[in-house]
């Protein structure tokens, strides 16, 4: 359903995207964020903004609401709805990213998603996610941090995706544990599913409070693993 809805609203969101994403320096920068609406939610109080203000470092976000990790629609992917194609090139010290929920929603309706899961990352550690992470490392020299999704409050529209997301992130965490320069940090560690104030009214996205908790947690992870970028 998501793929069917993207194109009727594309003319509207094209204008909005320019305001929602930062212009990346042509040669790269310090911290780059790629991802979907969990990253982009709450405007100037979104997770990337919290990371930047907490660390007092430059953060460029290319995250777009509705983005899939692997979107095969050419036009949609080209304007940010494919997380891999959000990457602007250049050299970066850190790249922070998330994704996968919209793939499961669009491709298999959060139902029988085994094929979609294995396409993203298989039990053998191959797939679109490992390939993209390897490309980012090889071309940018960056440390790569994958942000895991938090557990929902039981009222959101992605509840049916949870089993596949947990398994996807279990595989990504295993990948990170075995690959130097790759880190897995789980937003679930700081989001309390029983605290309604940490969720937006749609029960899917983080509230401003939720984004602040996640952003500070990711900033702490970066700080503890960072060398002086200068």
Biotite code that builds the C-alpha atoms (Angstrom):
import biotite.structure as struc

atoms = struc.array([
    struc.Atom([0.000, 0.000, 0.000], chain_id="A", res_id=1, res_name="UNK", atom_name="CA", element="C"),
    struc.Atom([2.833, 2.390, 0.782], chain_id="A", res_id=2, res_name="UNK", atom_name="CA", element="C"),
    struc.Atom([4.207, 2.163, -2.761], chain_id="A", res_id=3, res_name="UNK", atom_name="CA", element="C"),
    struc.Atom([0.766, 2.972, -4.183], chain_id="A", res_id=4, res_name="UNK", atom_name="CA", element="C"),
    struc.Atom([0.446, 6.034, -1.964], chain_id="A", res_id=5, res_name="UNK", atom_name="CA", element="C"),
    struc.Atom([3.870, 7.501, -2.611], chain_id="A", res_id=6, res_name="UNK", atom_name="CA", element="C"),
    struc.Atom([3.307, 8.688, -6.138], chain_id="A", res_id=7, res_name="UNK", atom_name="CA", element="C"),
    struc.Atom([0.028, 10.629, -5.657], chain_id="A", res_id=8, res_name="UNK", atom_name="CA", element="C"),
    struc.Atom([1.660, 12.660, -2.897], chain_id="A", res_id=9, res_name="UNK", atom_name="CA", element="C"),
    struc.Atom([5.089, 12.919, -4.490], chain_id="A", res_id=10, res_name="UNK", atom_name="CA", element="C"),
    struc.Atom([4.513, 16.420, -5.821], chain_id="A", res_id=11, res_name="UNK", atom_name="CA", element="C"),
    struc.Atom([3.717, 17.606, -2.315], chain_id="A", res_id=12, res_name="UNK", atom_name="CA", element="C"),
    struc.Atom([6.634, 15.950, -0.587], chain_id="A", res_id=13, res_name="UNK", atom_name="CA", element="C"),
    struc.Atom([9.245, 17.037, -3.127], chain_id="A", res_id=14, res_name="UNK", atom_name="CA", element="C"),
    struc.Atom([9.002, 20.560, -1.748], chain_id="A", res_id=15, res_name="UNK", atom_name="CA", element="C"),
    struc.Atom([8.924, 19.335, 1.831], chain_id="A", res_id=16, res_name="UNK", atom_name="CA", element="C"),
    struc.Atom([12.020, 17.193, 1.395], chain_id="A", res_id=17, res_name="UNK", atom_name="CA", element="C"),
    struc.Atom([14.220, 20.215, 0.798], chain_id="A", res_id=18, res_name="UNK", atom_name="CA", element="C"),
    struc.Atom([13.226, 21.544, 4.189], chain_id="A", res_id=19, res_name="UNK", atom_name="CA", element="C"),
    struc.Atom([13.490, 18.172, 5.933], chain_id="A", res_id=20, res_name="UNK", atom_name="CA", element="C"),
    struc.Atom([17.023, 17.264, 4.874], chain_id="A", res_id=21, res_name="UNK", atom_name="CA", element="C"),
    struc.Atom([20.277, 19.139, 5.176], chain_id="A", res_id=22, res_name="UNK", atom_name="CA", element="C"),
    struc.Atom([22.564, 19.997, 2.290], chain_id="A", res_id=23, res_name="UNK", atom_name="CA", element="C"),
    struc.Atom([25.669, 17.865, 2.672], chain_id="A", res_id=24, res_name="UNK", atom_name="CA", element="C"),
    struc.Atom([29.070, 19.440, 2.013], chain_id="A", res_id=25, res_name="UNK", atom_name="CA", element="C"),
    struc.Atom([30.409, 18.182, -1.317], chain_id="A", res_id=26, res_name="UNK", atom_name="CA", element="C"),
    struc.Atom([33.441, 16.584, 0.322], chain_id="A", res_id=27, res_name="UNK", atom_name="CA", element="C"),
    struc.Atom([31.604, 15.190, 3.307], chain_id="A", res_id=28, res_name="UNK", atom_name="CA", element="C"),
    struc.Atom([31.679, 16.244, 6.938], chain_id="A", res_id=29, res_name="UNK", atom_name="CA", element="C"),
    struc.Atom([31.589, 15.001, 10.501], chain_id="A", res_id=30, res_name="UNK", atom_name="CA", element="C"),
    struc.Atom([28.414, 12.998, 11.241], chain_id="A", res_id=31, res_name="UNK", atom_name="CA", element="C"),
    struc.Atom([25.904, 11.872, 8.593], chain_id="A", res_id=32, res_name="UNK", atom_name="CA", element="C"),
    struc.Atom([22.462, 10.467, 9.422], chain_id="A", res_id=33, res_name="UNK", atom_name="CA", element="C"),
    struc.Atom([20.458, 8.294, 7.007], chain_id="A", res_id=34, res_name="UNK", atom_name="CA", element="C"),
    struc.Atom([17.109, 6.693, 7.667], chain_id="A", res_id=35, res_name="UNK", atom_name="CA", element="C"),
    struc.Atom([13.358, 6.906, 7.914], chain_id="A", res_id=36, res_name="UNK", atom_name="CA", element="C"),
    struc.Atom([10.791, 8.881, 9.882], chain_id="A", res_id=37, res_name="UNK", atom_name="CA", element="C"),
    struc.Atom([11.977, 7.693, 13.286], chain_id="A", res_id=38, res_name="UNK", atom_name="CA", element="C"),
    struc.Atom([15.149, 9.661, 12.593], chain_id="A", res_id=39, res_name="UNK", atom_name="CA", element="C"),
    struc.Atom([13.387, 12.596, 10.939], chain_id="A", res_id=40, res_name="UNK", atom_name="CA", element="C"),
    struc.Atom([10.436, 13.076, 13.336], chain_id="A", res_id=41, res_name="UNK", atom_name="CA", element="C"),
    struc.Atom([10.005, 16.257, 15.420], chain_id="A", res_id=42, res_name="UNK", atom_name="CA", element="C"),
    struc.Atom([11.520, 18.842, 13.090], chain_id="A", res_id=43, res_name="UNK", atom_name="CA", element="C"),
    struc.Atom([14.446, 20.662, 14.650], chain_id="A", res_id=44, res_name="UNK", atom_name="CA", element="C"),
    struc.Atom([14.104, 18.456, 17.753], chain_id="A", res_id=45, res_name="UNK", atom_name="CA", element="C"),
    struc.Atom([14.672, 15.248, 15.791], chain_id="A", res_id=46, res_name="UNK", atom_name="CA", element="C"),
    struc.Atom([17.235, 12.627, 16.784], chain_id="A", res_id=47, res_name="UNK", atom_name="CA", element="C"),
    struc.Atom([20.005, 14.032, 14.529], chain_id="A", res_id=48, res_name="UNK", atom_name="CA", element="C"),
    struc.Atom([19.539, 17.520, 16.015], chain_id="A", res_id=49, res_name="UNK", atom_name="CA", element="C"),
    struc.Atom([19.838, 16.102, 19.521], chain_id="A", res_id=50, res_name="UNK", atom_name="CA", element="C"),
    struc.Atom([23.032, 14.269, 18.551], chain_id="A", res_id=51, res_name="UNK", atom_name="CA", element="C"),
    struc.Atom([24.505, 17.482, 17.179], chain_id="A", res_id=52, res_name="UNK", atom_name="CA", element="C"),
    struc.Atom([23.567, 19.660, 20.145], chain_id="A", res_id=53, res_name="UNK", atom_name="CA", element="C"),
    struc.Atom([24.683, 17.065, 22.686], chain_id="A", res_id=54, res_name="UNK", atom_name="CA", element="C"),
    struc.Atom([28.096, 16.581, 21.103], chain_id="A", res_id=55, res_name="UNK", atom_name="CA", element="C"),
    struc.Atom([28.500, 20.117, 19.724], chain_id="A", res_id=56, res_name="UNK", atom_name="CA", element="C"),
    struc.Atom([29.427, 18.562, 16.398], chain_id="A", res_id=57, res_name="UNK", atom_name="CA", element="C"),
    struc.Atom([28.161, 19.028, 12.845], chain_id="A", res_id=58, res_name="UNK", atom_name="CA", element="C"),
    struc.Atom([25.399, 16.577, 11.965], chain_id="A", res_id=59, res_name="UNK", atom_name="CA", element="C"),
    struc.Atom([23.893, 16.371, 8.486], chain_id="A", res_id=60, res_name="UNK", atom_name="CA", element="C"),
    struc.Atom([20.631, 14.431, 8.216], chain_id="A", res_id=61, res_name="UNK", atom_name="CA", element="C"),
    struc.Atom([19.322, 12.995, 4.964], chain_id="A", res_id=62, res_name="UNK", atom_name="CA", element="C"),
    struc.Atom([16.619, 10.908, 6.690], chain_id="A", res_id=63, res_name="UNK", atom_name="CA", element="C"),
    struc.Atom([13.199, 11.001, 5.000], chain_id="A", res_id=64, res_name="UNK", atom_name="CA", element="C"),
    struc.Atom([9.818, 9.911, 6.421], chain_id="A", res_id=65, res_name="UNK", atom_name="CA", element="C"),
    struc.Atom([8.537, 6.843, 4.596], chain_id="A", res_id=66, res_name="UNK", atom_name="CA", element="C"),
    struc.Atom([11.950, 5.750, 3.372], chain_id="A", res_id=67, res_name="UNK", atom_name="CA", element="C"),
    struc.Atom([12.603, 2.074, 2.820], chain_id="A", res_id=68, res_name="UNK", atom_name="CA", element="C"),
    struc.Atom([16.068, 0.638, 3.110], chain_id="A", res_id=69, res_name="UNK", atom_name="CA", element="C"),
    struc.Atom([15.723, -0.793, -0.376], chain_id="A", res_id=70, res_name="UNK", atom_name="CA", element="C"),
    struc.Atom([13.087, 0.929, -2.538], chain_id="A", res_id=71, res_name="UNK", atom_name="CA", element="C"),
    struc.Atom([13.017, -0.262, -6.137], chain_id="A", res_id=72, res_name="UNK", atom_name="CA", element="C"),
    struc.Atom([10.778, 2.579, -7.331], chain_id="A", res_id=73, res_name="UNK", atom_name="CA", element="C"),
    struc.Atom([13.216, 4.682, -9.356], chain_id="A", res_id=74, res_name="UNK", atom_name="CA", element="C"),
    struc.Atom([11.740, 8.156, -8.810], chain_id="A", res_id=75, res_name="UNK", atom_name="CA", element="C"),
    struc.Atom([10.819, 7.615, -5.155], chain_id="A", res_id=76, res_name="UNK", atom_name="CA", element="C"),
    struc.Atom([14.246, 6.232, -4.380], chain_id="A", res_id=77, res_name="UNK", atom_name="CA", element="C"),
    struc.Atom([15.956, 9.100, -6.111], chain_id="A", res_id=78, res_name="UNK", atom_name="CA", element="C"),
    struc.Atom([14.316, 11.689, -3.840], chain_id="A", res_id=79, res_name="UNK", atom_name="CA", element="C"),
    struc.Atom([15.159, 10.013, -0.569], chain_id="A", res_id=80, res_name="UNK", atom_name="CA", element="C"),
    struc.Atom([12.686, 7.161, -0.175], chain_id="A", res_id=81, res_name="UNK", atom_name="CA", element="C"),
    struc.Atom([15.560, 4.687, -0.571], chain_id="A", res_id=82, res_name="UNK", atom_name="CA", element="C"),
    struc.Atom([17.916, 4.922, 2.408], chain_id="A", res_id=83, res_name="UNK", atom_name="CA", element="C"),
    struc.Atom([20.879, 3.673, 0.416], chain_id="A", res_id=84, res_name="UNK", atom_name="CA", element="C"),
    struc.Atom([20.391, 6.425, -2.137], chain_id="A", res_id=85, res_name="UNK", atom_name="CA", element="C"),
    struc.Atom([20.215, 9.067, 0.602], chain_id="A", res_id=86, res_name="UNK", atom_name="CA", element="C"),
    struc.Atom([23.990, 8.751, 0.869], chain_id="A", res_id=87, res_name="UNK", atom_name="CA", element="C"),
    struc.Atom([25.487, 11.914, -0.701], chain_id="A", res_id=88, res_name="UNK", atom_name="CA", element="C"),
    struc.Atom([29.069, 10.679, -0.997], chain_id="A", res_id=89, res_name="UNK", atom_name="CA", element="C"),
    struc.Atom([32.110, 12.279, 0.558], chain_id="A", res_id=90, res_name="UNK", atom_name="CA", element="C"),
    struc.Atom([34.194, 11.450, 3.602], chain_id="A", res_id=91, res_name="UNK", atom_name="CA", element="C"),
    struc.Atom([32.580, 11.270, 7.065], chain_id="A", res_id=92, res_name="UNK", atom_name="CA", element="C"),
    struc.Atom([33.754, 10.472, 10.564], chain_id="A", res_id=93, res_name="UNK", atom_name="CA", element="C"),
    struc.Atom([30.480, 8.793, 11.536], chain_id="A", res_id=94, res_name="UNK", atom_name="CA", element="C"),
    struc.Atom([27.444, 7.533, 9.653], chain_id="A", res_id=95, res_name="UNK", atom_name="CA", element="C"),
    struc.Atom([24.349, 6.785, 11.751], chain_id="A", res_id=96, res_name="UNK", atom_name="CA", element="C"),
    struc.Atom([21.463, 4.953, 10.106], chain_id="A", res_id=97, res_name="UNK", atom_name="CA", element="C"),
    struc.Atom([18.345, 2.885, 10.625], chain_id="A", res_id=98, res_name="UNK", atom_name="CA", element="C"),
    struc.Atom([15.713, 1.268, 8.444], chain_id="A", res_id=99, res_name="UNK", atom_name="CA", element="C"),
    struc.Atom([13.680, -1.799, 7.595], chain_id="A", res_id=100, res_name="UNK", atom_name="CA", element="C"),
    struc.Atom([10.239, -1.143, 9.069], chain_id="A", res_id=101, res_name="UNK", atom_name="CA", element="C"),
    struc.Atom([8.877, 0.424, 5.901], chain_id="A", res_id=102, res_name="UNK", atom_name="CA", element="C"),
    struc.Atom([10.301, -2.430, 3.821], chain_id="A", res_id=103, res_name="UNK", atom_name="CA", element="C"),
    struc.Atom([8.319, -4.958, 5.836], chain_id="A", res_id=104, res_name="UNK", atom_name="CA", element="C"),
    struc.Atom([5.205, -2.802, 5.731], chain_id="A", res_id=105, res_name="UNK", atom_name="CA", element="C"),
    struc.Atom([5.343, -2.136, 1.984], chain_id="A", res_id=106, res_name="UNK", atom_name="CA", element="C"),
    struc.Atom([6.691, -5.434, 0.701], chain_id="A", res_id=107, res_name="UNK", atom_name="CA", element="C"),
    struc.Atom([4.846, -7.986, 2.825], chain_id="A", res_id=108, res_name="UNK", atom_name="CA", element="C"),
    struc.Atom([2.366, -6.089, 4.983], chain_id="A", res_id=109, res_name="UNK", atom_name="CA", element="C"),
    struc.Atom([4.230, -7.051, 8.168], chain_id="A", res_id=110, res_name="UNK", atom_name="CA", element="C"),
    struc.Atom([3.007, -10.605, 7.576], chain_id="A", res_id=111, res_name="UNK", atom_name="CA", element="C"),
    struc.Atom([5.046, -13.355, 5.930], chain_id="A", res_id=112, res_name="UNK", atom_name="CA", element="C"),
    struc.Atom([8.251, -11.332, 5.589], chain_id="A", res_id=113, res_name="UNK", atom_name="CA", element="C"),
    struc.Atom([10.918, -14.026, 5.562], chain_id="A", res_id=114, res_name="UNK", atom_name="CA", element="C"),
    struc.Atom([12.014, -13.243, 2.008], chain_id="A", res_id=115, res_name="UNK", atom_name="CA", element="C"),
    struc.Atom([12.188, -9.509, 2.700], chain_id="A", res_id=116, res_name="UNK", atom_name="CA", element="C"),
    struc.Atom([14.126, -10.125, 5.899], chain_id="A", res_id=117, res_name="UNK", atom_name="CA", element="C"),
    struc.Atom([16.668, -12.340, 4.143], chain_id="A", res_id=118, res_name="UNK", atom_name="CA", element="C"),
    struc.Atom([17.044, -9.804, 1.334], chain_id="A", res_id=119, res_name="UNK", atom_name="CA", element="C"),
    struc.Atom([17.961, -7.167, 3.914], chain_id="A", res_id=120, res_name="UNK", atom_name="CA", element="C"),
    struc.Atom([20.244, -9.469, 5.904], chain_id="A", res_id=121, res_name="UNK", atom_name="CA", element="C"),
    struc.Atom([20.365, -13.235, 5.767], chain_id="A", res_id=122, res_name="UNK", atom_name="CA", element="C"),
    struc.Atom([21.384, -15.689, 8.448], chain_id="A", res_id=123, res_name="UNK", atom_name="CA", element="C"),
    struc.Atom([24.760, -15.922, 6.702], chain_id="A", res_id=124, res_name="UNK", atom_name="CA", element="C"),
    struc.Atom([25.392, -12.178, 7.076], chain_id="A", res_id=125, res_name="UNK", atom_name="CA", element="C"),
    struc.Atom([24.821, -11.317, 3.427], chain_id="A", res_id=126, res_name="UNK", atom_name="CA", element="C"),
    struc.Atom([22.204, -8.985, 1.941], chain_id="A", res_id=127, res_name="UNK", atom_name="CA", element="C"),
    struc.Atom([21.485, -5.338, 1.224], chain_id="A", res_id=128, res_name="UNK", atom_name="CA", element="C"),
    struc.Atom([22.313, -4.084, 4.721], chain_id="A", res_id=129, res_name="UNK", atom_name="CA", element="C"),
    struc.Atom([25.766, -5.713, 5.033], chain_id="A", res_id=130, res_name="UNK", atom_name="CA", element="C"),
    struc.Atom([26.625, -4.725, 1.471], chain_id="A", res_id=131, res_name="UNK", atom_name="CA", element="C"),
    struc.Atom([25.708, -1.097, 2.069], chain_id="A", res_id=132, res_name="UNK", atom_name="CA", element="C"),
    struc.Atom([27.594, -0.937, 5.346], chain_id="A", res_id=133, res_name="UNK", atom_name="CA", element="C"),
    struc.Atom([30.669, -2.381, 3.654], chain_id="A", res_id=134, res_name="UNK", atom_name="CA", element="C"),
    struc.Atom([30.390, 0.204, 0.863], chain_id="A", res_id=135, res_name="UNK", atom_name="CA", element="C"),
    struc.Atom([30.078, 3.048, 3.369], chain_id="A", res_id=136, res_name="UNK", atom_name="CA", element="C"),
    struc.Atom([33.161, 1.888, 5.218], chain_id="A", res_id=137, res_name="UNK", atom_name="CA", element="C"),
    struc.Atom([35.177, 1.394, 2.060], chain_id="A", res_id=138, res_name="UNK", atom_name="CA", element="C"),
    struc.Atom([34.307, 4.733, 0.452], chain_id="A", res_id=139, res_name="UNK", atom_name="CA", element="C"),
    struc.Atom([34.124, 7.049, 3.474], chain_id="A", res_id=140, res_name="UNK", atom_name="CA", element="C"),
    struc.Atom([36.409, 5.682, 6.164], chain_id="A", res_id=141, res_name="UNK", atom_name="CA", element="C"),
    struc.Atom([33.541, 6.260, 8.604], chain_id="A", res_id=142, res_name="UNK", atom_name="CA", element="C"),
    struc.Atom([32.537, 4.500, 11.761], chain_id="A", res_id=143, res_name="UNK", atom_name="CA", element="C"),
    struc.Atom([29.044, 3.130, 11.082], chain_id="A", res_id=144, res_name="UNK", atom_name="CA", element="C"),
    struc.Atom([26.380, 3.035, 13.798], chain_id="A", res_id=145, res_name="UNK", atom_name="CA", element="C"),
    struc.Atom([23.095, 1.224, 13.207], chain_id="A", res_id=146, res_name="UNK", atom_name="CA", element="C"),
    struc.Atom([20.226, 2.359, 15.436], chain_id="A", res_id=147, res_name="UNK", atom_name="CA", element="C"),
    struc.Atom([17.788, -0.392, 16.362], chain_id="A", res_id=148, res_name="UNK", atom_name="CA", element="C"),
    struc.Atom([14.071, 0.369, 16.631], chain_id="A", res_id=149, res_name="UNK", atom_name="CA", element="C"),
    struc.Atom([12.368, 0.612, 20.026], chain_id="A", res_id=150, res_name="UNK", atom_name="CA", element="C"),
    struc.Atom([9.521, -1.603, 21.171], chain_id="A", res_id=151, res_name="UNK", atom_name="CA", element="C"),
    struc.Atom([6.166, 0.012, 20.414], chain_id="A", res_id=152, res_name="UNK", atom_name="CA", element="C"),
    struc.Atom([3.452, 0.757, 22.924], chain_id="A", res_id=153, res_name="UNK", atom_name="CA", element="C"),
    struc.Atom([1.112, -1.831, 21.413], chain_id="A", res_id=154, res_name="UNK", atom_name="CA", element="C"),
    struc.Atom([-1.056, 0.738, 19.644], chain_id="A", res_id=155, res_name="UNK", atom_name="CA", element="C"),
    struc.Atom([0.961, 1.608, 16.533], chain_id="A", res_id=156, res_name="UNK", atom_name="CA", element="C"),
    struc.Atom([0.477, 0.354, 12.994], chain_id="A", res_id=157, res_name="UNK", atom_name="CA", element="C"),
    struc.Atom([3.829, -1.473, 12.861], chain_id="A", res_id=158, res_name="UNK", atom_name="CA", element="C"),
    struc.Atom([3.160, -3.894, 15.727], chain_id="A", res_id=159, res_name="UNK", atom_name="CA", element="C"),
    struc.Atom([2.927, -6.812, 13.298], chain_id="A", res_id=160, res_name="UNK", atom_name="CA", element="C"),
    struc.Atom([6.452, -6.088, 12.081], chain_id="A", res_id=161, res_name="UNK", atom_name="CA", element="C"),
    struc.Atom([8.102, -6.525, 15.462], chain_id="A", res_id=162, res_name="UNK", atom_name="CA", element="C"),
    struc.Atom([9.163, -10.174, 15.170], chain_id="A", res_id=163, res_name="UNK", atom_name="CA", element="C"),
    struc.Atom([10.902, -9.574, 11.859], chain_id="A", res_id=164, res_name="UNK", atom_name="CA", element="C"),
    struc.Atom([12.493, -6.335, 13.062], chain_id="A", res_id=165, res_name="UNK", atom_name="CA", element="C"),
    struc.Atom([13.832, -8.038, 16.180], chain_id="A", res_id=166, res_name="UNK", atom_name="CA", element="C"),
    struc.Atom([15.328, -10.812, 14.074], chain_id="A", res_id=167, res_name="UNK", atom_name="CA", element="C"),
    struc.Atom([16.758, -8.338, 11.555], chain_id="A", res_id=168, res_name="UNK", atom_name="CA", element="C"),
    struc.Atom([18.415, -6.375, 14.324], chain_id="A", res_id=169, res_name="UNK", atom_name="CA", element="C"),
    struc.Atom([19.711, -9.525, 16.006], chain_id="A", res_id=170, res_name="UNK", atom_name="CA", element="C"),
    struc.Atom([21.510, -10.298, 12.746], chain_id="A", res_id=171, res_name="UNK", atom_name="CA", element="C"),
    struc.Atom([22.796, -6.726, 12.390], chain_id="A", res_id=172, res_name="UNK", atom_name="CA", element="C"),
    struc.Atom([24.072, -6.776, 15.974], chain_id="A", res_id=173, res_name="UNK", atom_name="CA", element="C"),
    struc.Atom([25.931, -10.001, 15.203], chain_id="A", res_id=174, res_name="UNK", atom_name="CA", element="C"),
    struc.Atom([27.369, -8.410, 12.068], chain_id="A", res_id=175, res_name="UNK", atom_name="CA", element="C"),
    struc.Atom([28.516, -5.390, 14.074], chain_id="A", res_id=176, res_name="UNK", atom_name="CA", element="C"),
    struc.Atom([30.129, -7.556, 16.729], chain_id="A", res_id=177, res_name="UNK", atom_name="CA", element="C"),
    struc.Atom([32.285, -9.209, 14.097], chain_id="A", res_id=178, res_name="UNK", atom_name="CA", element="C"),
    struc.Atom([33.238, -6.199, 11.982], chain_id="A", res_id=179, res_name="UNK", atom_name="CA", element="C"),
    struc.Atom([35.599, -3.467, 13.109], chain_id="A", res_id=180, res_name="UNK", atom_name="CA", element="C"),
    struc.Atom([34.162, 0.034, 12.855], chain_id="A", res_id=181, res_name="UNK", atom_name="CA", element="C"),
    struc.Atom([30.503, -1.106, 12.894], chain_id="A", res_id=182, res_name="UNK", atom_name="CA", element="C"),
    struc.Atom([28.329, -0.562, 15.965], chain_id="A", res_id=183, res_name="UNK", atom_name="CA", element="C"),
    struc.Atom([24.783, -1.539, 16.893], chain_id="A", res_id=184, res_name="UNK", atom_name="CA", element="C"),
    struc.Atom([22.941, 0.640, 19.429], chain_id="A", res_id=185, res_name="UNK", atom_name="CA", element="C"),
    struc.Atom([19.351, -0.216, 20.331], chain_id="A", res_id=186, res_name="UNK", atom_name="CA", element="C"),
    struc.Atom([16.852, 2.597, 20.917], chain_id="A", res_id=187, res_name="UNK", atom_name="CA", element="C"),
    struc.Atom([14.865, 0.045, 22.870], chain_id="A", res_id=188, res_name="UNK", atom_name="CA", element="C"),
    struc.Atom([17.376, 0.497, 25.688], chain_id="A", res_id=189, res_name="UNK", atom_name="CA", element="C"),
    struc.Atom([16.037, 3.981, 26.452], chain_id="A", res_id=190, res_name="UNK", atom_name="CA", element="C"),
    struc.Atom([12.407, 4.001, 25.276], chain_id="A", res_id=191, res_name="UNK", atom_name="CA", element="C"),
    struc.Atom([9.839, 2.754, 27.787], chain_id="A", res_id=192, res_name="UNK", atom_name="CA", element="C"),
    struc.Atom([6.822, 1.270, 25.953], chain_id="A", res_id=193, res_name="UNK", atom_name="CA", element="C"),
    struc.Atom([4.674, 1.963, 29.012], chain_id="A", res_id=194, res_name="UNK", atom_name="CA", element="C"),
    struc.Atom([5.431, 5.704, 29.030], chain_id="A", res_id=195, res_name="UNK", atom_name="CA", element="C"),
    struc.Atom([2.953, 7.407, 26.692], chain_id="A", res_id=196, res_name="UNK", atom_name="CA", element="C"),
    struc.Atom([4.902, 10.680, 26.853], chain_id="A", res_id=197, res_name="UNK", atom_name="CA", element="C"),
    struc.Atom([7.743, 9.098, 24.883], chain_id="A", res_id=198, res_name="UNK", atom_name="CA", element="C"),
    struc.Atom([5.501, 8.454, 21.854], chain_id="A", res_id=199, res_name="UNK", atom_name="CA", element="C"),
    struc.Atom([3.947, 10.819, 19.322], chain_id="A", res_id=200, res_name="UNK", atom_name="CA", element="C"),
    struc.Atom([0.131, 10.845, 19.063], chain_id="A", res_id=201, res_name="UNK", atom_name="CA", element="C"),
    struc.Atom([0.289, 8.329, 16.184], chain_id="A", res_id=202, res_name="UNK", atom_name="CA", element="C"),
    struc.Atom([1.853, 5.782, 18.587], chain_id="A", res_id=203, res_name="UNK", atom_name="CA", element="C"),
    struc.Atom([4.554, 4.931, 16.044], chain_id="A", res_id=204, res_name="UNK", atom_name="CA", element="C"),
    struc.Atom([7.051, 7.752, 16.188], chain_id="A", res_id=205, res_name="UNK", atom_name="CA", element="C"),
    struc.Atom([8.948, 9.200, 19.137], chain_id="A", res_id=206, res_name="UNK", atom_name="CA", element="C"),
    struc.Atom([7.656, 12.297, 20.861], chain_id="A", res_id=207, res_name="UNK", atom_name="CA", element="C"),
    struc.Atom([10.053, 15.204, 21.382], chain_id="A", res_id=208, res_name="UNK", atom_name="CA", element="C"),
    struc.Atom([10.912, 13.546, 24.695], chain_id="A", res_id=209, res_name="UNK", atom_name="CA", element="C"),
    struc.Atom([11.484, 10.222, 22.941], chain_id="A", res_id=210, res_name="UNK", atom_name="CA", element="C"),
    struc.Atom([13.730, 11.780, 20.298], chain_id="A", res_id=211, res_name="UNK", atom_name="CA", element="C"),
    struc.Atom([15.708, 13.510, 23.051], chain_id="A", res_id=212, res_name="UNK", atom_name="CA", element="C"),
    struc.Atom([16.256, 10.219, 24.877], chain_id="A", res_id=213, res_name="UNK", atom_name="CA", element="C"),
    struc.Atom([17.342, 8.383, 21.746], chain_id="A", res_id=214, res_name="UNK", atom_name="CA", element="C"),
    struc.Atom([19.495, 11.224, 20.439], chain_id="A", res_id=215, res_name="UNK", atom_name="CA", element="C"),
    struc.Atom([21.334, 11.568, 23.744], chain_id="A", res_id=216, res_name="UNK", atom_name="CA", element="C"),
    struc.Atom([21.877, 7.813, 23.873], chain_id="A", res_id=217, res_name="UNK", atom_name="CA", element="C"),
    struc.Atom([23.328, 7.721, 20.359], chain_id="A", res_id=218, res_name="UNK", atom_name="CA", element="C"),
    struc.Atom([25.491, 10.754, 21.145], chain_id="A", res_id=219, res_name="UNK", atom_name="CA", element="C"),
    struc.Atom([26.844, 8.957, 24.205], chain_id="A", res_id=220, res_name="UNK", atom_name="CA", element="C"),
    struc.Atom([27.633, 5.906, 22.065], chain_id="A", res_id=221, res_name="UNK", atom_name="CA", element="C"),
    struc.Atom([29.463, 8.041, 19.513], chain_id="A", res_id=222, res_name="UNK", atom_name="CA", element="C"),
    struc.Atom([31.357, 9.940, 22.186], chain_id="A", res_id=223, res_name="UNK", atom_name="CA", element="C"),
    struc.Atom([32.524, 6.786, 23.914], chain_id="A", res_id=224, res_name="UNK", atom_name="CA", element="C"),
    struc.Atom([33.799, 5.326, 20.650], chain_id="A", res_id=225, res_name="UNK", atom_name="CA", element="C"),
    struc.Atom([35.158, 8.472, 19.000], chain_id="A", res_id=226, res_name="UNK", atom_name="CA", element="C"),
    struc.Atom([38.653, 9.649, 18.442], chain_id="A", res_id=227, res_name="UNK", atom_name="CA", element="C"),
    struc.Atom([39.287, 13.368, 17.969], chain_id="A", res_id=228, res_name="UNK", atom_name="CA", element="C"),
    struc.Atom([37.857, 14.070, 14.457], chain_id="A", res_id=229, res_name="UNK", atom_name="CA", element="C"),
    struc.Atom([40.355, 16.873, 13.955], chain_id="A", res_id=230, res_name="UNK", atom_name="CA", element="C"),
])
